[in-house]
Amino acid sequence: MNEKLIVSSSPHIRTKEDTSYIMKQVILALLPATAAGIYYFRVQGLITILACVIGCVGSEWLYCKITKRNSTIHDLSAVVTGLLLAFNVPAGLPIWMCLFGSIFSIIVVKMLFGGIGFNFLNPALAGRAFLLASFPVAMTTWLKPGANSDAVTTATPLSFLKLAGSNSTNAINSIHDAGITLGQMFMGNIGGTVGETCSLLLIIGGLYLIYKGIISYVMPATYIILVVVLSFIFGGFNAEFAMYEALAGGLLLGGFFMLTDYTTSPMTKKGQIIYAAIAAVIATCIRLFGGYPEGVSYSILFANCLVPLIDKYVNNRVFGEVRK
């Protein structure tokens, strides 16, 4: 036996999957909902998506050019950020606002912290929060699905639910009076941001990522189920109210595509459950008791800030470790 034994540090199991492969899978998972956004919001939806994607990719390329770093746009993470940012803003948002949000997401939240893998906040959600704080009127002006550029605006299901406060019976009556059904919300024929409307396609995209092993079911399942359960309890044990809360707003979009971001989520399964549970409680509190109809974005951003603390105190058992 003349074979040489090579001892190296971990990891010993390697894979051909890299960042670009993962981002391609995320883009594929987002394509159905992207098509739905364009179908329901027509040219306005398409323009918003293109503005955000081009803005994010262009911002990353320009930053690398100015700082004389190798371009990182080939990993496609900027494309994913652009898509998710577009999914979180209303169709018809002025192009210059889309570009402002893209610049903030990529340069301020991502690149200034060292690029992909170093940012502590989800770039797309941070960009949405920046736009909402800067341009609240434009960010809460919703186009009616199927409308053209001259169409009247409409309200989102969450707006009708919020008008009744935490009284679930009044909330259900309000949304029924508006003519909004669970079927419409499931298929996406409602007002809202570009990518949050079609629940069916978001679920399909999320299940695809779980099937491909890109994300774990732990975080989305914990987050979505807990929000539904809390809505059911605090909504006076009204199952219909809980279903409307599940399908309304960005709960499914956030649960499958943004809560699960590798960089901004915990590494251990126990940590992920705690992280998702914290986000779910915050989202429900904002929705039912806060002054703003939607709490998904802020719940995930707040939970992002707690990830270093969760990772510090929630660790897997290290085999062979000798306790002092």
Backbone as numpy.savetxt, mean C-alpha at the origin, in Angstrom:
# Nx Ny Nz CAx CAy CAz Cx Cy Cz
40.62 -39.30 -0.86 39.78 -38.10 -0.86 40.66 -36.85 -0.86
40.77 -36.22 -2.01 41.57 -35.02 -2.12 40.71 -33.76 -2.25
39.37 -33.96 -2.07 38.50 -32.80 -2.22 38.73 -31.81 -1.08
38.73 -30.56 -1.44 38.99 -29.50 -0.48 37.68 -29.03 0.14
37.62 -29.00 1.45 36.43 -28.53 2.16 36.51 -27.02 2.32
35.52 -26.34 1.77 35.49 -24.88 1.85 34.46 -24.47 2.89
34.89 -23.75 3.90 33.99 -23.26 4.94 33.78 -21.77 4.74
32.54 -21.39 4.56 32.24 -19.98 4.34 31.11 -19.55 5.26
30.94 -18.25 5.35 29.87 -17.72 6.21 28.52 -17.86 5.52
27.47 -17.77 6.32 26.11 -17.85 5.78 25.83 -16.61 4.91
24.85 -16.69 3.98 23.93 -17.81 3.78 24.53 -18.90 2.90
24.15 -20.14 3.18 24.63 -21.26 2.39 23.63 -21.66 1.31
22.38 -21.26 1.47 21.36 -21.53 0.46 21.19 -20.28 -0.38
21.44 -20.40 -1.65 21.37 -19.24 -2.54 20.26 -19.43 -3.57
19.83 -18.33 -4.13 18.77 -18.36 -5.13 19.12 -17.40 -6.26
18.58 -17.68 -7.43 18.80 -16.81 -8.57 17.88 -15.59 -8.54
16.93 -15.58 -7.62 16.00 -14.46 -7.52 16.72 -13.22 -6.98
16.59 -12.12 -7.70 17.18 -10.87 -7.24 16.09 -9.81 -7.12
16.51 -8.58 -6.84 15.53 -7.51 -6.64 14.66 -7.30 -7.86
15.27 -7.30 -9.04 14.50 -7.06 -10.26 13.46 -8.15 -10.49
13.79 -9.41 -10.14 12.83 -10.50 -10.29 11.63 -10.28 -9.37
11.92 -9.91 -8.12 10.84 -9.66 -7.16 9.96 -8.51 -7.62
10.58 -7.44 -8.10 9.82 -6.29 -8.56 8.98 -6.62 -9.79
9.50 -7.47 -10.66 8.72 -7.90 -11.82 7.47 -8.64 -11.39
7.61 -9.48 -10.36 6.44 -10.22 -9.86 5.42 -9.26 -9.24
5.90 -8.25 -8.52 4.98 -7.27 -7.94 4.26 -6.50 -9.04
5.00 -6.12 -10.08 4.38 -5.41 -11.21 3.31 -6.28 -11.88
3.62 -7.56 -12.07 2.64 -8.48 -12.66 1.39 -8.57 -11.78
1.60 -8.60 -10.47 0.46 -8.68 -9.54 -0.38 -7.41 -9.56
0.26 -6.28 -9.87 -0.45 -5.00 -9.90 -1.12 -4.72 -11.24
-0.74 -5.44 -12.29 -1.26 -5.16 -13.63 -2.79 -5.26 -13.72
-3.43 -6.30 -13.14 -4.89 -6.35 -13.24 -5.57 -5.12 -12.64
-5.12 -4.71 -11.45 -5.70 -3.52 -10.83 -5.36 -2.25 -11.62
-4.19 -2.24 -12.27 -3.81 -1.12 -13.13 -4.77 -1.01 -14.30
-5.07 -2.16 -14.91 -6.01 -2.19 -16.04 -7.39 -1.72 -15.59
-7.80 -2.11 -14.37 -9.10 -1.68 -13.85 -9.13 -0.18 -13.63
-8.02 0.37 -13.12 -7.95 1.81 -12.90 -8.09 2.59 -14.21
-7.46 2.08 -15.26 -7.56 2.72 -16.57 -8.97 2.54 -17.14
-9.54 1.36 -16.95 -10.89 1.09 -17.46 -11.92 2.00 -16.82
-11.85 2.15 -15.49 -12.86 2.92 -14.78 -12.63 4.43 -14.90
-11.38 4.87 -14.95 -11.11 6.30 -14.94 -10.57 6.82 -16.28
-10.54 5.93 -17.26 -10.23 6.32 -18.64 -8.88 7.04 -18.75
-8.86 8.09 -19.55 -7.61 8.79 -19.85 -7.01 9.40 -18.59
-7.85 9.89 -17.71 -7.36 10.51 -16.48 -6.58 9.51 -15.64
-7.10 8.29 -15.56 -6.39 7.25 -14.81 -5.06 6.91 -15.44
-5.04 6.79 -16.77 -3.81 6.47 -17.49 -2.76 7.56 -17.31
-3.17 8.81 -17.43 -2.23 9.92 -17.29 -1.64 9.95 -15.88
-2.47 9.72 -14.88 -1.98 9.71 -13.49 -0.95 8.61 -13.27
-1.23 7.42 -13.80 -0.30 6.29 -13.65 1.02 6.59 -14.35
0.95 7.08 -15.59 2.18 7.38 -16.34 2.99 8.49 -15.67
2.30 9.51 -15.16 3.01 10.63 -14.52 3.76 10.16 -13.28
3.13 9.31 -12.48 3.78 8.84 -11.26 4.93 7.88 -11.55
4.74 6.98 -12.51 5.80 6.02 -12.84 6.99 6.74 -13.47
6.72 7.59 -14.44 7.80 8.34 -15.09 8.49 9.27 -14.09
7.70 9.89 -13.21 8.27 10.78 -12.20 9.20 10.04 -11.25
8.81 8.84 -10.83 9.64 8.08 -9.90 10.91 7.56 -10.57
10.77 7.00 -11.75 11.94 6.49 -12.47 12.89 7.63 -12.82
12.32 8.74 -13.30 13.15 9.89 -13.65 13.86 10.49 -12.45
13.18 10.53 -11.30 13.79 11.08 -10.08 14.98 10.24 -9.64
14.81 8.90 -9.69 15.90 8.02 -9.28 17.09 8.13 -10.24
16.79 8.18 -11.54 17.87 8.30 -12.53 18.61 9.62 -12.35
17.87 10.71 -12.16 18.48 12.03 -12.02 19.32 12.11 -10.74
18.82 11.53 -9.66 19.58 11.55 -8.40 20.90 10.81 -8.56
20.86 9.64 -9.20 22.09 8.87 -9.43 23.06 9.64 -10.34
22.48 10.34 -11.31 23.31 11.12 -12.23 24.01 12.26 -11.50
23.25 12.99 -10.68 23.81 14.14 -9.97 24.86 13.70 -8.95
24.59 12.61 -8.25 25.51 12.14 -7.21 26.61 11.23 -7.77
26.61 11.06 -9.09 27.62 10.26 -9.79 27.67 8.81 -9.30
26.50 8.26 -9.06 26.37 6.85 -8.69 25.87 6.06 -9.89
26.13 4.77 -9.86 25.59 3.92 -10.90 24.07 3.93 -10.83
23.44 4.01 -11.99 21.99 4.06 -12.04 21.39 2.78 -11.45
20.34 2.93 -10.67 19.68 1.78 -10.04 18.28 1.53 -10.58
17.92 2.22 -11.66 16.55 2.09 -12.16 16.29 0.71 -12.77
17.37 -0.04 -13.08 17.19 -1.36 -13.69 16.58 -2.36 -12.72
16.62 -2.09 -11.40 16.02 -3.05 -10.46 14.50 -2.94 -10.40
13.94 -1.94 -11.09 12.49 -1.75 -11.25 11.76 -1.35 -9.96
12.49 -1.10 -8.89 11.82 -0.70 -7.65 11.16 0.67 -7.80
11.74 1.55 -8.62 11.13 2.86 -8.85 9.82 2.73 -9.61
9.74 1.75 -10.51 8.49 1.50 -11.24 7.40 1.07 -10.27
7.75 0.17 -9.35 6.78 -0.29 -8.35 6.33 0.88 -7.47
7.27 1.71 -7.04 6.91 2.87 -6.22 5.98 3.80 -6.99
6.27 4.02 -8.27 5.42 4.87 -9.09 4.02 4.32 -9.24
3.91 3.01 -9.46 2.60 2.38 -9.58 1.81 2.51 -8.27
2.47 2.22 -7.16 1.79 2.28 -5.87 1.41 3.71 -5.50
2.25 4.67 -5.87 1.90 6.07 -5.63 0.66 6.45 -6.44
0.64 6.04 -7.71 -0.52 6.31 -8.56 -1.77 5.66 -8.00
-1.62 4.46 -7.45 -2.76 3.75 -6.87 -3.32 4.48 -5.65
-2.52 5.36 -5.04 -2.92 6.02 -3.80 -3.34 7.47 -3.99
-3.49 7.91 -5.23 -3.93 9.28 -5.48 -5.16 9.25 -6.39
-5.96 10.31 -6.41 -7.15 10.32 -7.25 -6.79 10.43 -8.73
-7.60 9.81 -9.57 -7.44 9.99 -11.01 -7.69 11.45 -11.34
-6.88 12.00 -12.24 -7.04 13.40 -12.60 -6.23 14.35 -11.74
-5.45 13.82 -10.79 -4.57 14.70 -10.02 -3.62 15.40 -10.98
-3.45 16.71 -10.87 -2.58 17.42 -11.82 -1.21 16.76 -11.95
-0.69 16.75 -13.16 0.57 16.07 -13.43 1.70 16.62 -12.56
1.74 17.92 -12.36 2.84 18.49 -11.57 2.77 18.02 -10.12
1.56 17.77 -9.61 1.45 17.22 -8.25 1.93 15.78 -8.21
1.62 15.01 -9.26 2.12 13.64 -9.35 3.64 13.63 -9.35
4.24 14.58 -10.07 5.70 14.66 -10.13 6.28 15.08 -8.78
5.62 16.01 -8.09 6.07 16.41 -6.76 6.06 15.22 -5.81
4.97 14.46 -5.85 4.88 13.28 -5.00 5.93 12.25 -5.33
6.22 12.09 -6.62 7.24 11.13 -7.06 8.63 11.54 -6.57
8.94 12.82 -6.70 10.24 13.33 -6.25 10.41 13.12 -4.75
9.36 13.42 -4.00 9.43 13.25 -2.54 9.61 11.77 -2.19
8.84 10.90 -2.84 8.91 9.47 -2.55 10.29 8.90 -2.80
10.85 9.24 -3.96 12.12 8.62 -4.37 13.32 9.30 -3.73
13.42 10.61 -3.86 14.63 11.30 -3.42 14.66 11.47 -1.90
13.59 12.01 -1.33 13.59 12.32 0.10 13.46 11.05 0.95
12.52 10.18 0.60 12.24 9.02 1.45 13.16 7.84 1.17
13.56 7.69 -0.10 14.35 6.50 -0.47 15.84 6.79 -0.66
16.18 7.64 -1.61 17.58 7.79 -2.01 18.43 8.50 -0.96
17.88 9.50 -0.28 18.67 10.21 0.73 19.01 9.32 1.92
18.29 8.23 2.08 18.59 7.29 3.17 19.49 6.15 2.70
19.89 6.19 1.43 20.82 5.18 0.93 20.28 4.30 -0.17
19.03 4.53 -0.60 18.47 3.72 -1.67 17.68 2.53 -1.15
17.33 1.64 -2.05 16.50 0.50 -1.69 17.17 -0.36 -0.61
16.39 -0.71 0.39 16.92 -1.50 1.50 17.32 -0.68 2.70
17.33 0.65 2.57 17.75 1.51 3.67 16.65 2.47 4.14
15.63 2.67 3.35 14.54 3.56 3.75 13.72 2.92 4.87
13.29 3.73 5.84 12.53 3.18 6.96 11.02 3.40 6.81
10.62 4.16 5.80 9.21 4.37 5.50 8.91 3.85 4.10
7.67 3.42 3.89 7.26 3.03 2.54 7.23 4.28 1.66
8.02 4.34 0.60 8.12 5.57 -0.21 6.80 6.03 -0.80
6.00 5.10 -1.33 4.74 5.48 -1.97 3.77 6.07 -0.95
3.68 5.46 0.22 2.77 5.97 1.24 3.25 7.30 1.80
4.56 7.45 1.93 5.11 8.73 2.39 4.81 9.82 1.37
4.92 9.47 0.09 4.58 10.42 -0.97 3.12 10.81 -0.93
2.25 9.84 -0.66 0.82 10.14 -0.54 0.56 11.06 0.64
1.19 10.78 1.78 1.01 11.62 2.96 1.49 13.04 2.69
2.60 13.17 1.98 3.13 14.49 1.61 2.13 15.25 0.73
1.57 14.56 -0.26 0.62 15.21 -1.16 -0.67 15.58 -0.43
-1.14 14.71 0.45 -2.37 14.99 1.19 -2.19 16.19 2.11
-1.02 16.30 2.73 -0.77 17.45 3.62 -0.58 18.73 2.82
-0.03 18.62 1.62 0.28 19.80 0.81 -0.90 20.26 -0.04
-1.65 19.31 -0.57 -2.76 19.63 -1.48 -4.02 18.86 -1.07
-4.60 19.18 0.08 -5.72 18.39 0.59 -6.96 18.40 -0.30
-7.24 19.51 -0.95 -8.43 19.58 -1.80 -8.29 18.69 -3.02
-7.16 18.82 -3.70 -6.93 18.00 -4.90 -6.87 16.52 -4.56
-6.33 16.20 -3.39 -6.17 14.80 -3.00 -7.46 14.18 -2.48
-8.50 14.98 -2.31 -9.79 14.43 -1.88 -10.90 14.78 -2.87
-10.51 14.99 -4.12 -11.47 15.22 -5.19 -11.50 13.98 -6.07
-12.62 13.27 -6.05 -12.69 11.96 -6.69 -13.53 12.00 -7.96
-13.01 11.48 -9.04 -13.77 11.39 -10.29 -14.76 10.23 -10.23
-15.89 10.42 -10.89 -16.85 9.35 -11.00 -16.34 8.32 -11.98
-16.40 7.02 -11.66 -15.91 5.98 -12.59 -16.61 6.07 -13.95
-15.83 5.85 -15.01 -16.37 5.89 -16.35 -16.52 7.28 -16.91
-16.05 8.27 -16.17 -16.24 9.65 -16.58 -15.11 10.12 -17.47
-15.36 11.22 -18.16 -14.31 11.83 -18.98 -13.71 13.01 -18.23
-12.88 13.77 -18.91 -12.14 14.84 -18.24 -13.05 15.95 -17.72
-14.27 16.05 -18.24 -15.18 17.11 -17.81 -16.23 16.60 -16.83
-16.00 15.42 -16.27 -17.02 14.78 -15.44 -17.13 15.43 -14.07
-18.29 15.21 -13.47 -18.50 15.68 -12.11 -17.78 14.75 -11.15
-17.52 15.26 -9.97 -16.84 14.44 -8.97 -17.87 13.65 -8.17
-17.36 12.74 -7.38 -18.22 11.90 -6.55 -17.57 11.70 -5.20
-18.27 11.05 -4.30 -17.74 10.74 -2.97 -17.36 9.27 -2.90
-16.45 8.93 -2.00 -16.04 7.54 -1.84 -16.95 6.85 -0.83
-17.02 5.52 -0.86 -17.81 4.80 0.14 -17.40 5.14 1.57
-16.10 5.31 1.80 -15.65 5.65 3.15 -16.20 7.00 3.61
-16.39 7.92 2.67 -16.95 9.23 3.03 -18.37 9.08 3.55
-19.16 8.23 2.88 -20.53 8.00 3.34 -20.55 7.27 4.68
-19.64 6.32 4.84 -19.57 5.60 6.12 -19.16 6.54 7.24
-18.28 7.48 6.93 -17.76 8.39 7.95 -18.81 9.41 8.39
-19.74 9.76 7.51 -20.74 10.77 7.84 -21.59 10.37 9.05
-21.76 9.06 9.24 -22.59 8.57 10.34 -21.78 8.32 11.61
-20.49 8.61 11.59 -19.64 8.37 12.75 -19.48 6.89 13.00
-19.49 6.48 14.26 -19.30 5.07 14.60 -20.62 4.31 14.69
-21.73 4.98 14.37 -23.03 4.32 14.38 -23.18 3.52 13.09
-23.06 2.21 13.18 -23.03 1.38 11.99 -24.36 1.38 11.24
-25.46 1.44 11.96 -26.78 1.43 11.31 -26.96 2.67 10.45
-26.61 3.84 10.99 -26.69 5.07 10.22 -25.72 5.05 9.03
-24.55 4.44 9.24 -23.57 4.36 8.17 -24.08 3.50 7.02
-24.68 2.38 7.35 -25.23 1.50 6.31 -26.37 2.19 5.57
-27.24 2.88 6.31 -28.33 3.61 5.67 -27.80 4.69 4.74
-26.73 5.36 5.17 -26.13 6.42 4.36 -25.57 5.88 3.05
-24.88 4.76 3.13 -24.27 4.21 1.92 -25.32 3.56 1.02
-26.40 3.04 1.61 -27.51 2.51 0.81 -28.21 3.64 0.07
-28.40 4.77 0.76 -29.05 5.92 0.13 -28.23 6.44 -1.04
-26.92 6.27 -0.96 -26.04 6.70 -2.05 -26.06 5.71 -3.22
-26.71 4.57 -3.02 -26.80 3.58 -4.10 -25.55 2.75 -4.29
-24.71 2.67 -3.26 -23.46 1.90 -3.36 -23.68 0.52 -2.75
-23.41 -0.53 -3.52 -23.60 -1.89 -3.05 -22.25 -2.57 -2.83
-22.27 -3.67 -2.10 -21.04 -4.45 -1.88 -20.52 -4.99 -3.21
-21.44 -5.34 -4.12 -21.02 -5.83 -5.44 -20.25 -4.79 -6.22
-20.71 -3.54 -6.19 -20.00 -2.46 -6.87 -18.61 -2.26 -6.29
-18.51 -2.34 -4.97 -17.22 -2.16 -4.32 -16.28 -3.33 -4.62
-16.83 -4.51 -4.72 -16.01 -5.68 -5.02 -15.44 -5.61 -6.43
-16.22 -5.08 -7.37 -15.79 -4.99 -8.77 -15.08 -3.68 -9.09
-15.26 -2.65 -8.26 -14.50 -1.42 -8.45 -15.23 -0.27 -9.08
-16.53 -0.39 -9.27 -17.29 0.68 -9.92 -17.71 1.74 -8.92
-16.72 2.35 -8.26 -16.97 3.34 -7.21 -15.90 4.42 -7.30
-16.16 5.52 -6.61 -15.16 6.57 -6.54 -14.04 6.18 -5.59
-12.87 6.71 -5.83 -11.72 6.40 -4.98 -10.42 6.69 -5.71
-9.32 6.27 -5.13 -8.03 6.45 -5.79 -7.93 5.49 -6.98
-6.92 5.67 -7.80 -6.80 4.91 -9.04 -6.78 3.40 -8.82
-6.05 2.96 -7.78 -5.84 1.52 -7.65 -6.55 0.83 -6.52
-7.32 1.55 -5.71 -7.92 0.91 -4.55 -9.33 0.41 -4.79
-9.92 0.72 -5.95 -11.35 0.51 -6.12 -11.73 -0.95 -6.33
-11.02 -1.70 -7.17 -11.43 -3.06 -7.53 -10.86 -4.08 -6.54
-11.66 -4.45 -5.57 -11.22 -5.38 -4.53 -10.86 -6.75 -5.11
-11.64 -7.21 -6.07 -11.41 -8.53 -6.66 -10.00 -8.65 -7.23
-9.59 -7.67 -8.02 -8.29 -7.75 -8.68 -7.14 -7.54 -7.70
-7.37 -6.77 -6.65 -6.34 -6.62 -5.62 -6.13 -7.93 -4.87
-7.22 -8.64 -4.60 -7.12 -9.93 -3.93 -6.39 -10.93 -4.82
-6.72 -10.94 -6.10 -6.05 -11.85 -7.05 -4.56 -11.55 -7.10
-4.20 -10.26 -7.17 -2.79 -9.88 -7.19 -2.07 -10.26 -5.91
-2.72 -10.08 -4.77 -2.11 -10.45 -3.50 -1.92 -11.95 -3.38
-2.91 -12.73 -3.79 -2.79 -14.19 -3.74 -1.70 -14.68 -4.68
-1.52 -13.98 -5.80 -0.44 -14.35 -6.73 0.93 -14.18 -6.06
1.11 -13.09 -5.34 2.39 -12.86 -4.66 2.63 -13.90 -3.57
1.56 -14.30 -2.87 1.70 -15.34 -1.85 2.05 -16.67 -2.50
1.39 -16.98 -3.61 1.64 -18.23 -4.34 3.09 -18.30 -4.84
3.61 -17.16 -5.31 4.98 -17.13 -5.84 6.02 -17.05 -4.72
5.57 -16.92 -3.48 6.50 -16.83 -2.37 7.15 -15.48 -2.21
6.62 -14.46 -2.87 7.19 -13.12 -2.78 6.84 -12.49 -1.43
5.62 -12.72 -0.98 5.22 -12.24 0.35 4.64 -13.41 1.15
4.58 -13.24 2.45 3.96 -14.23 3.32 2.51 -13.82 3.59
1.67 -14.80 3.85 0.27 -14.51 4.15 0.10 -13.88 5.53
1.13 -13.94 6.37 1.00 -13.56 7.78 0.56 -12.11 7.94
1.27 -11.18 7.32 0.96 -9.76 7.53 -0.37 -9.35 6.92
-0.64 -9.64 5.63 -1.94 -9.24 5.09 -3.11 -9.89 5.80
-2.99 -11.16 6.16 -4.09 -11.85 6.84 -4.35 -11.22 8.21
-3.28 -10.98 8.98 -3.43 -10.37 10.30 -4.05 -9.00 10.21
-3.56 -8.20 9.29 -4.00 -6.81 9.14 -5.47 -6.73 8.70
-5.78 -7.40 7.62 -7.13 -7.30 7.05 -8.17 -7.93 7.98
-7.88 -9.12 8.49 -8.84 -9.80 9.36 -9.08 -9.01 10.65
-8.01 -8.47 11.22 -8.17 -7.72 12.48 -8.97 -6.44 12.27
-8.75 -5.75 11.16 -9.55 -4.55 10.87 -11.02 -4.92 10.74
-11.32 -6.01 10.06 -12.71 -6.46 9.89 -13.31 -6.82 11.24
-12.57 -7.56 12.06 -13.07 -7.97 13.38 -13.32 -6.76 14.27
-12.38 -5.82 14.30 -12.54 -4.62 15.13 -13.70 -3.76 14.63
-13.86 -3.68 13.31 -14.98 -2.93 12.75 -16.30 -3.58 13.12
-16.32 -4.90 13.15 -17.51 -5.65 13.54 -17.85 -5.40 15.01
-16.84 -5.41 15.86 -17.07 -5.22 17.30 -17.50 -3.79 17.61
-16.71 -2.82 17.13 -17.01 -1.42 17.44 -18.16 -0.87 16.59
-18.55 -1.62 15.57 -19.70 -1.22 14.76 -20.99 -1.84 15.25
-21.01 -2.28 16.50 -22.23 -2.83 17.08 -22.55 -4.22 16.57
-21.50 -5.00 16.25 -21.64 -6.38 15.77 -22.51 -6.43 14.50
-22.26 -5.47 13.64 -22.97 -5.37 12.35 -22.08 -5.94 11.26
-22.41 -7.13 10.76 -21.57 -7.81 9.78 -21.51 -7.05 8.46
-22.61 -6.45 8.05 -22.63 -5.71 6.78 -21.71 -4.50 6.86
-21.73 -3.82 7.99 -20.84 -2.68 8.20 -19.38 -3.12 8.11
-19.05 -4.25 8.72 -17.68 -4.76 8.68 -17.25 -5.10 7.26
-18.17 -5.63 6.45 -17.84 -5.96 5.06 -17.59 -4.70 4.24
-18.41 -3.68 4.48 -18.18 -2.41 3.78 -16.81 -1.83 4.15
-16.46 -1.91 5.43 -15.16 -1.41 5.87 -14.01 -2.21 5.24
-14.24 -3.51 5.02 -13.20 -4.36 4.43 -12.95 -4.01 2.97
-14.02 -3.71 2.24 -13.89 -3.46 0.80 -13.66 -1.99 0.47
-13.92 -1.10 1.42 -13.78 0.33 1.16 -12.35 0.79 1.36
-12.00 1.83 0.64 -10.68 2.44 0.84 -9.53 1.55 0.41
-8.38 1.76 1.03 -7.15 1.07 0.61 -6.76 -0.09 1.49
-7.71 -0.72 2.19 -7.36 -1.79 3.11 -6.67 -2.95 2.40
-7.25 -3.43 1.31 -6.68 -4.56 0.59 -5.38 -4.16 -0.12
-5.37 -2.98 -0.71 -4.16 -2.49 -1.36 -3.02 -2.37 -0.37
-3.30 -1.77 0.78 -2.26 -1.61 1.80 -1.83 -2.93 2.40
-2.79 -3.80 2.67 -2.48 -5.07 3.31 -1.62 -5.98 2.47
-1.91 -6.06 1.18 -1.16 -6.98 0.30 0.11 -6.36 -0.27
0.09 -5.08 -0.59 1.18 -4.52 -1.38 2.08 -3.53 -0.67
1.67 -2.97 0.46 2.52 -1.96 1.10 2.92 -2.33 2.53
2.05 -2.97 3.24 2.42 -3.46 4.57 3.54 -4.49 4.48
3.59 -5.22 3.36 4.52 -6.33 3.19 5.86 -5.94 2.59
6.09 -4.66 2.41 7.37 -4.20 1.85 8.54 -4.76 2.67
9.49 -5.39 1.99 10.60 -6.06 2.69 11.38 -5.13 3.61
11.70 -3.95 3.11 12.58 -3.04 3.84 11.92 -2.50 5.10
10.62 -2.25 5.03 9.94 -1.55 6.12 9.08 -2.45 7.00
9.28 -3.77 6.93 8.52 -4.70 7.77 9.49 -5.57 8.58
9.04 -6.13 9.70 9.92 -6.93 10.57 10.40 -8.21 9.88
11.46 -8.79 10.45 12.08 -9.97 9.84 11.49 -11.28 10.37
10.99 -11.27 11.59 10.49 -12.51 12.18 8.97 -12.60 12.04
8.45 -13.83 12.09 7.00 -14.03 11.95 6.26 -13.41 13.14
6.79 -13.58 14.35 6.16 -12.98 15.53 6.15 -11.46 15.40
7.27 -10.92 14.94 7.35 -9.48 14.75 6.37 -8.99 13.71
6.20 -9.75 12.64 5.26 -9.38 11.59 3.82 -9.35 12.08
3.47 -10.32 12.95 2.12 -10.35 13.50 1.87 -9.12 14.38
2.85 -8.80 15.23 2.73 -7.62 16.10 2.63 -6.35 15.25
3.49 -6.25 14.26 3.53 -5.10 13.35 2.19 -4.91 12.64
1.64 -5.98 12.08 0.36 -5.90 11.37 -0.78 -5.60 12.31
-0.73 -6.15 13.53 -1.79 -5.91 14.51 -1.81 -4.45 14.94
-0.63 -3.87 15.16 -0.55 -2.46 15.53 -1.14 -1.59 14.42
-0.76 -1.88 13.19 -1.28 -1.12 12.05 -2.80 -1.26 11.94
-3.32 -2.45 12.19 -4.76 -2.69 12.09 -5.53 -1.89 13.14
-5.02 -1.85 14.37 -5.68 -1.09 15.43 -5.70 0.40 15.10
-4.57 0.91 14.61 -4.49 2.34 14.26 -5.44 2.66 13.12
-5.46 1.81 12.08 -6.33 2.05 10.93 -7.80 2.08 11.35
-8.19 1.15 12.21 -9.58 1.10 12.66 -9.94 2.31 13.51
-9.04 2.72 14.39 -9.29 3.89 15.24 -9.46 5.15 14.41
-8.61 5.33 13.40 -8.72 6.52 12.54 -10.03 6.48 11.76
-10.36 5.30 11.21 -11.58 5.19 10.41 -12.84 5.44 11.23
-12.92 4.85 12.40 -14.16 4.91 13.17 -14.24 6.10 14.12
-13.10 6.53 14.65 -13.13 7.57 15.69 -12.34 8.83 15.34
-11.55 8.78 14.26 -10.74 9.94 13.89 -11.50 10.92 13.02
-10.81 11.96 12.61 -11.44 12.99 11.80 -11.29 12.76 10.31
-10.59 11.72 9.92 -10.32 11.44 8.51 -10.91 10.08 8.16
-11.57 9.94 7.01 -12.24 8.67 6.67 -11.30 7.48 6.54
-10.11 7.70 6.01 -9.20 6.59 5.72 -8.01 6.61 6.67
-7.63 5.44 7.17 -6.51 5.38 8.10 -5.44 4.41 7.70
-5.56 3.79 6.51 -4.61 2.76 6.10 -3.20 3.31 5.93
-3.08 4.40 5.20 -1.75 4.96 4.92 -1.01 5.32 6.20
-1.69 6.05 7.08 -1.03 6.50 8.30 -0.76 5.34 9.25
-1.62 4.33 9.24 -1.39 3.18 10.12 -0.12 2.44 9.72
0.09 2.28 8.42 1.28 1.57 7.94 2.53 2.41 8.16
2.45 3.71 7.91 3.61 4.58 8.13 4.00 4.60 9.60
3.02 4.65 10.50 3.32 4.62 11.93 3.96 3.30 12.32
3.40 2.20 11.79 3.97 0.88 12.09 5.38 0.75 11.54
5.66 1.36 10.38 7.01 1.36 9.81 8.02 1.91 10.81
7.63 2.95 11.52 8.54 3.59 12.48 8.86 2.68 13.66
7.99 1.71 13.93 8.20 0.81 15.07 8.98 -0.44 14.71
9.26 -0.64 13.44 9.92 -1.88 12.99 11.28 -2.09 13.66
12.17 -1.08 13.74 13.46 -1.31 14.42 13.28 -1.77 15.87
12.30 -1.21 16.55 12.03 -1.59 17.94 11.50 -3.03 18.01
10.62 -3.37 17.08 10.07 -4.73 17.05 11.18 -5.74 16.77
12.02 -5.44 15.79 13.12 -6.35 15.45 14.11 -6.51 16.61
14.24 -5.45 17.41 15.19 -5.51 18.52 14.71 -6.44 19.62
13.42 -6.40 19.92 12.91 -7.15 21.07 12.18 -8.44 20.71
11.88 -8.63 19.44 11.20 -9.86 19.01 12.14 -10.62 18.08
12.91 -11.53 18.65 13.90 -12.28 17.88 13.59 -13.76 17.91
14.00 -14.46 16.85 13.91 -15.91 16.86 14.97 -16.50 17.79
14.74 -17.68 18.29 15.70 -18.33 19.16 16.95 -18.67 18.37
18.11 -18.33 18.92 19.39 -18.63 18.27 19.93 -19.93 18.86
20.01 -20.97 18.05 20.48 -22.27 18.53 22.00 -22.23 18.76
22.41 -22.78 19.91 23.83 -22.79 20.24 24.26 -21.57 21.04
23.32 -20.65 21.25 23.65 -19.44 22.02 23.76 -19.76 23.50
24.77 -19.23 24.13 24.97 -19.41 25.58 24.57 -18.13 26.26
23.56 -18.20 27.13 23.11 -17.01 27.83 24.10 -16.60 28.93
24.31 -15.34 29.07 25.20 -14.83 30.10 24.49 -14.85 31.46
